[in-house]
Amino acid sequence: MNDQHERAVEAVLFAATEPLTVDAIRSHAGDGDVRVALARLKGRYRGRGIELVERGGRWQFQTAPDLAHLLRRDRDEIRKLSRAGIETLAIIAYHEPVTRAEIEAIRGVQTARGTLDVLMEAGWVRPAARRDAPGRPLTFATTPEFLSHFGLGSRRDLPGIDDLRAAGLLEPADLAFDELTVVNQREDD
């Protein structure tokens, strides 16, 4: 491995204002195996004050999570999402790409236009392709910023139903419905 190439990859990432894909890094750092350089840099920065992380196929340096509190000068303005916003974001994350009609069918209620606007302003949701169906409805998907904000490497890292149940995040009505479904299935057998 060429140390100069590894240094170039490191410099590109350090100077970047946003996370970069491997191709973007290669376009700045030149020829060489960028993936090998990233793996070596990730190992070199492990356990340090900053670390190299990949979020949604994009690479960036970030402050080590256990030291982030040292850099906060101002309090972040905490904006809570409405229940509709949380439900909509979860549906998009677990079912993407998904149309507004599909979101509404899953939620069982109409989704206000502002709900999707808030999620797009936060940078967590983006319009995706149009579905090849009558009316060519627009689909929605999560963004790399969504993954970064929630500390996910990819959508595969989203918690499953058992994880949510263990964390106490499912409402008693959800649990009762699940139990009723199991009882009804047993009776049908």
C-alpha positions in Angstrom: 0.0 0.0 0.0 1.4 3.4 -1.0 1.7 5.6 2.1 1.3 8.7 -0.1 -2.0 7.4 -1.4 -3.2 6.7 2.1 -2.2 10.2 3.2 -4.1 11.6 0.2 -7.3 9.7 1.2 -6.9 11.0 4.7 -6.4 14.6 3.6 -9.4 14.4 1.3 -11.7 13.1 4.1 -10.3 15.6 6.6 -11.0 18.5 4.3 -14.4 17.3 3.1 -17.5 19.3 4.2 -19.8 16.3 3.8 -19.4 12.5 3.8 -17.9 11.1 0.6 -18.4 8.0 -1.5 -15.5 5.8 -2.5 -15.7 7.2 -6.0 -15.7 10.8 -4.8 -12.6 10.1 -2.7 -10.9 8.4 -5.7 -11.6 11.4 -7.9 -9.6 13.6 -5.4 -7.0 11.2 -4.1 -6.1 9.7 -7.5 -5.4 6.1 -8.5 -4.9 3.5 -5.8 -7.0 1.1 -3.8 -9.2 3.5 -1.8 -11.0 0.7 0.1 -7.7 -0.6 1.4 -6.7 2.9 2.4 -10.0 3.4 4.2 -9.7 0.1 6.1 -6.2 1.0 7.2 -7.2 4.5 8.3 -10.3 3.2 10.1 -8.0 0.9 12.1 -5.5 3.6 12.8 -8.2 6.0 14.1 -10.0 3.3 16.2 -10.1 4.4 19.9 -8.8 7.9 19.2 -10.5 11.3 19.6 -11.8 11.1 16.1 -12.8 8.1 14.1 -13.4 7.2 10.5 -17.0 5.9 10.0 -19.0 4.7 7.0 -22.7 5.7 6.9 -24.8 4.7 4.0 -21.8 4.1 1.7 -20.3 7.5 2.5 -17.2 8.0 4.6 -16.4 10.7 7.1 -14.4 11.6 10.2 -16.4 12.2 13.3 -15.7 13.0 16.9 -15.6 9.8 19.0 -19.1 9.4 20.5 -17.8 9.4 24.1 -16.1 12.8 23.6 -18.9 14.6 21.6 -20.1 16.4 24.7 -16.8 18.3 24.9 -17.5 20.1 21.7 -21.0 21.3 22.3 -20.9 25.0 23.0 -24.6 25.8 22.4 -27.6 23.7 23.2 -29.1 22.1 20.2 -32.7 23.1 19.6 -34.6 20.0 20.3 -37.6 19.7 17.9 -39.8 16.8 18.6 -41.5 15.0 15.8 -45.2 14.6 16.0 -46.5 11.0 16.3 -47.5 11.2 12.6 -44.0 12.3 11.7 -42.4 9.4 13.7 -44.9 6.9 12.2 -44.3 8.2 8.7 -40.5 8.1 9.1 -40.6 4.6 10.4 -42.8 3.4 7.5 -40.4 5.0 5.0 -37.4 3.5 6.7 -38.8 0.0 6.8 -40.6 0.0 3.5 -38.7 2.3 1.1 -39.3 3.2 -1.6 -42.9 3.9 -0.6 -45.6 6.1 -2.0 -47.8 8.5 0.0 -50.8 6.2 -0.6 -48.8 3.2 0.8 -47.9 5.2 3.8 -51.5 6.1 4.4 -52.6 2.5 3.9 -50.1 1.3 6.5 -50.9 4.1 9.0 -54.7 3.8 8.4 -55.1 7.6 8.2 -54.3 10.4 5.7 -50.8 11.9 5.9 -50.7 15.6 6.0 -48.5 17.3 3.4 -46.6 19.0 6.1 -45.5 15.8 7.7 -43.4 14.8 4.7 -42.2 18.4 4.4 -40.8 18.3 8.0 -39.0 15.0 7.3 -37.5 16.4 4.1 -36.4 19.7 5.8 -34.7 17.6 8.5 -32.8 15.9 5.6 -34.0 12.4 6.6 -36.4 11.7 3.7 -36.1 12.5 0.0 -38.3 12.0 -3.0 -37.2 8.9 -4.9 -38.2 7.6 -8.3 -41.8 7.6 -9.7 -43.5 4.2 -9.5 -44.4 2.6 -12.8 -48.1 2.5 -12.0 -51.2 4.5 -13.0 -50.6 8.1 -12.1 -46.9 7.5 -11.7 -46.9 8.2 -8.0 -43.8 9.6 -6.4 -42.0 7.4 -3.9 -40.0 8.4 -0.8 -36.8 7.0 0.7 -34.4 7.8 3.6 -31.2 9.7 3.1 -27.6 9.2 4.2 -28.3 12.0 6.7 -31.0 9.8 8.3 -28.5 6.9 8.7 -25.9 9.3 10.1 -28.3 11.0 12.5 -29.4 7.7 13.9 -26.0 6.1 13.9 -26.9 3.4 11.4 -24.4 1.9 8.9 -27.3 0.9 6.6 -31.0 0.2 6.8 -30.2 -3.4 7.7 -29.2 -2.0 11.2 -32.7 -0.9 11.9 -34.1 -2.8 14.9 -36.4 -5.7 14.4 -39.8 -6.4 16.1 -38.1 -8.4 18.9 -35.7 -5.6 19.5 -38.5 -3.0 19.7 -40.5 -5.3 22.0 -37.5 -5.9 24.3 -36.9 -2.1 24.5 -40.6 -1.5 25.5 -41.3 0.6 22.5 -44.4 -1.3 21.4 -47.6 -0.1 22.9 -49.7 -2.5 24.9 -52.4 -2.3 22.1 -49.8 -3.5 19.6 -48.8 -6.4 21.8 -52.4 -7.3 22.4 -53.1 -7.3 18.7 -50.1 -9.5 18.1 -51.3 -12.0 20.8 -54.8 -11.9 19.3 -53.4 -12.7 15.9 -51.5 -15.7 17.2 -54.6 -17.0 19.1 -56.8 -16.6 15.9 -54.1 -18.5 13.9 -54.1 -21.3 16.4 -57.9 -21.6 16.2 -57.8 -21.7 12.4 -55.3 -24.6 12.5 
